[in-house]
Amino acid sequence: MKKTLRSFGMGMSMAIAAAISAVPTAFAADATADGAANKANAAHKKLAVGDAAPAWEGLIGVDDQKHSLGEHADAKAVVVVFTCNHCPVAQAYQDRLIEIANDYQDKGVDLVAINVNNMEADKLPAMKQRAEEKGFKFDYLYDPSQEIGRAYGAAVTPHVFLLDGARNVAYIGAVDDNMNESKVTKQYLRDAIDAVLAGSKPQTETTRPVGCGIQYE
């Protein structure tokens, strides 16, 4: 019995030692992953509220026409939404974006959706199909170079940037506070638009966007 207990104790000691020796390796792997993520983030410009919005030129839309931010010169505000086709979160917000575009169109607010993902499900042919299926009446633009996404610092789909009349960034973040529309309690984007139209700053200027990570190359 003593021999059995001694063997068990030696086995436990070896297992504990092995586990302890593995800890530095795990931390090293985490550090490497964190370093790669930080390096990727450093490659993207991060806009702040009050910054001048980067302008896009010549982005092709689902209408096969080239579009620019300058087309919206008469708009009192421009909602820029980085989105895509394949992401379940982006899909969950499609109808809400349609409603926002429709509700604010007569108030001088333009909505522009931009996709920078290059997987097959997100390329222009699929974008055209989605726009037709959903009846998008706003610009849905494709930037395979991903330059405009990097310029804005867009990280996920959907990621919202509200531009005021001077085309400075007035709000950055999420559309609202819940992917499940029936559970939404805070209308971040709508409230920010209302504030800009009233000539004031949004009470909430930034929120954490939630969605699928944009697949930068």
C-alpha positions as CSV (number, residue, x, y, z in Angstrom):
1,M,0.0,0.0,0.0
2,K,2.9,2.4,0.9
3,K,4.5,1.5,-2.4
4,T,1.3,2.3,-4.3
5,L,0.9,5.7,-2.5
6,R,4.6,6.5,-3.1
7,S,4.2,5.7,-6.9
8,F,1.0,7.8,-7.0
9,G,2.8,10.7,-5.3
10,M,5.7,10.5,-7.7
11,G,3.3,10.5,-10.6
12,M,1.4,13.6,-9.3
13,S,4.7,15.4,-8.8
14,M,5.7,14.7,-12.4
15,A,2.3,15.8,-13.8
16,I,2.5,19.1,-11.8
17,A,6.0,19.7,-12.9
18,A,5.0,19.2,-16.5
19,A,2.1,21.5,-16.2
20,I,4.2,24.2,-14.6
21,S,6.9,23.9,-17.3
22,A,4.1,24.3,-20.0
23,V,2.9,27.6,-18.5
24,P,5.8,29.8,-20.0
25,T,5.2,28.2,-23.4
26,A,1.5,29.1,-23.2
27,F,2.3,32.6,-22.2
28,A,4.8,32.9,-24.9
29,A,2.3,31.8,-27.5
30,D,-0.2,34.3,-26.1
31,A,2.4,37.1,-26.3
32,T,3.1,36.2,-29.9
33,A,-0.5,36.3,-30.8
34,D,-1.0,39.6,-29.0
35,G,2.0,41.0,-30.8
36,A,0.7,40.0,-34.2
37,A,-2.7,41.6,-33.3
38,N,-1.0,44.8,-32.2
39,K,1.1,44.9,-35.3
40,A,-2.1,44.5,-37.4
41,N,-3.9,47.2,-35.5
42,A,-0.9,49.6,-35.9
43,A,-1.3,49.3,-39.7
44,H,-4.8,50.8,-39.5
45,K,-5.4,54.4,-38.8
46,K,-7.8,54.9,-36.0
47,L,-10.1,57.8,-36.4
48,A,-11.4,59.8,-33.4
49,V,-14.5,61.9,-32.9
50,G,-13.8,65.3,-34.4
51,D,-11.4,64.1,-37.0
52,A,-11.9,65.0,-40.7
53,A,-13.5,62.0,-42.4
54,P,-11.3,60.3,-45.1
55,A,-12.8,60.8,-48.5
56,W,-13.3,57.9,-51.0
57,E,-13.0,58.3,-54.7
58,G,-14.0,56.0,-57.5
59,L,-15.4,53.1,-55.4
60,I,-17.6,50.9,-57.6
61,G,-21.1,50.4,-56.4
62,V,-23.7,47.6,-57.0
63,D,-25.1,49.9,-59.7
64,D,-21.7,49.5,-61.6
65,Q,-21.1,53.3,-61.2
66,K,-18.1,54.9,-59.4
67,H,-18.9,56.8,-56.3
68,S,-17.2,59.4,-54.0
69,L,-17.9,61.1,-50.7
70,G,-18.2,64.3,-52.7
71,E,-21.5,63.2,-54.1
72,H,-23.0,63.8,-50.7
73,A,-22.0,67.5,-50.5
74,D,-25.5,68.6,-49.9
75,A,-26.3,66.1,-47.1
76,K,-26.6,67.4,-43.6
77,A,-25.0,64.2,-42.3
78,V,-23.6,61.0,-43.9
79,V,-23.8,57.6,-42.2
80,V,-20.8,55.4,-43.3
81,V,-21.3,51.8,-42.4
82,F,-18.6,49.2,-43.1
83,T,-20.5,45.9,-43.6
84,C,-20.5,42.8,-45.8
85,N,-22.6,39.9,-47.0
86,H,-21.5,36.8,-45.1
87,C,-21.3,38.0,-41.5
88,P,-24.4,37.0,-39.4
89,V,-24.2,40.2,-37.4
90,A,-24.1,42.3,-40.5
91,Q,-27.0,40.4,-41.9
92,A,-29.0,41.0,-38.7
93,Y,-28.6,44.7,-39.1
94,Q,-29.5,45.0,-42.8
95,D,-33.2,45.7,-42.3
96,R,-32.3,48.2,-39.5
97,L,-30.0,50.1,-41.9
98,I,-32.7,50.1,-44.5
99,E,-35.1,51.6,-42.0
100,I,-32.6,54.2,-40.9
101,A,-31.9,55.3,-44.5
102,N,-35.6,55.6,-45.2
103,D,-36.4,57.4,-42.0
104,Y,-33.7,60.0,-42.4
105,Q,-33.7,60.5,-46.2
106,D,-36.1,63.4,-46.1
107,K,-34.1,65.0,-43.3
108,G,-31.0,65.4,-45.4
109,V,-29.1,62.3,-44.2
110,D,-27.4,59.9,-46.6
111,L,-26.4,56.4,-45.7
112,V,-23.5,54.7,-47.5
113,A,-22.5,51.0,-47.0
114,I,-19.0,50.0,-47.8
115,N,-17.6,46.4,-48.1
116,V,-13.8,45.8,-48.1
117,N,-13.8,42.0,-47.6
118,N,-12.5,40.0,-50.5
119,M,-13.9,36.5,-49.9
120,E,-16.2,35.2,-52.7
121,A,-19.4,35.6,-50.6
122,D,-18.5,39.3,-50.2
123,K,-17.3,40.3,-53.7
124,L,-19.3,42.6,-56.0
125,P,-21.5,39.9,-57.7
126,A,-22.7,38.7,-54.4
127,M,-23.2,42.3,-53.2
128,K,-25.4,43.0,-56.2
129,Q,-27.5,40.0,-55.5
130,R,-27.9,41.0,-51.8
131,A,-28.8,44.6,-52.7
132,E,-31.5,43.4,-55.1
133,E,-32.9,40.9,-52.6
134,K,-33.1,43.4,-49.8
135,G,-34.0,46.4,-52.0
136,F,-31.1,48.7,-50.9
137,K,-31.8,52.2,-51.9
138,F,-28.5,53.5,-50.5
139,D,-25.1,53.2,-52.1
140,Y,-23.4,49.8,-51.4
141,L,-19.8,50.2,-52.4
142,Y,-16.9,47.7,-52.9
143,D,-13.2,48.5,-52.2
144,P,-11.1,45.4,-52.9
145,S,-8.0,47.4,-52.1
146,Q,-9.3,47.8,-48.5
147,E,-7.7,51.2,-48.4
148,I,-10.8,53.1,-47.2
149,G,-11.4,50.5,-44.4
150,R,-7.8,51.1,-43.2
151,A,-8.2,54.9,-43.5
152,Y,-11.3,54.8,-41.2
153,G,-9.9,52.1,-38.9
154,A,-12.9,49.9,-39.5
155,A,-12.5,46.7,-37.5
156,V,-15.7,44.8,-37.7
157,T,-19.0,44.5,-39.7
158,P,-21.0,46.5,-39.0
159,H,-18.9,49.4,-37.9
160,V,-20.5,52.9,-38.1
161,F,-19.0,56.3,-38.6
162,L,-21.4,59.3,-38.6
163,L,-20.1,62.4,-40.4
164,D,-21.6,65.8,-39.6
165,G,-22.3,68.6,-42.1
166,A,-18.6,69.6,-42.1
167,R,-17.7,66.0,-42.7
168,N,-16.0,65.6,-39.4
169,V,-16.6,62.4,-37.5
170,A,-19.4,62.8,-34.9
171,Y,-20.0,59.3,-33.8
172,I,-18.1,55.9,-34.0
173,G,-19.3,52.5,-33.0
174,A,-22.4,50.3,-33.1
175,V,-25.9,50.9,-34.6
176,D,-27.5,50.0,-31.3
177,D,-27.0,47.9,-28.2
178,N,-28.2,44.5,-29.3
179,M,-28.0,42.2,-32.3
180,N,-31.5,40.9,-31.4
181,E,-33.7,43.8,-32.5
182,S,-36.4,42.9,-30.0
183,K,-34.0,43.4,-27.2
184,V,-32.6,46.8,-28.3
185,T,-32.8,49.5,-25.5
186,K,-30.3,52.1,-26.8
187,Q,-30.4,53.6,-30.3
188,Y,-26.9,54.9,-30.5
189,L,-26.9,55.8,-34.2
190,R,-30.3,57.3,-34.4
191,D,-29.7,59.4,-31.3
192,A,-26.4,60.6,-32.7
193,I,-28.0,61.5,-36.0
194,D,-30.7,63.4,-34.2
195,A,-28.1,65.3,-32.2
196,V,-26.1,66.3,-35.4
197,L,-29.3,67.4,-37.1
198,A,-30.1,69.6,-34.0
199,G,-26.6,71.2,-34.2
200,S,-25.3,69.5,-31.1
201,K,-22.9,66.8,-30.2
202,P,-24.2,63.3,-29.6
203,Q,-24.5,62.4,-25.9
204,T,-22.8,59.2,-26.6
205,E,-20.0,59.7,-29.1
206,T,-18.3,56.3,-29.2
207,T,-19.5,52.8,-28.5
208,R,-17.9,49.4,-29.0
209,P,-18.8,47.9,-32.3
210,V,-19.7,44.3,-32.3
211,G,-19.5,42.1,-35.4
212,C,-17.3,39.9,-37.6
213,G,-13.7,41.0,-37.9
214,I,-12.9,42.5,-41.3
215,Q,-10.5,40.2,-43.2
216,Y,-7.7,42.6,-44.0
217,E,-5.0,41.1,-46.3
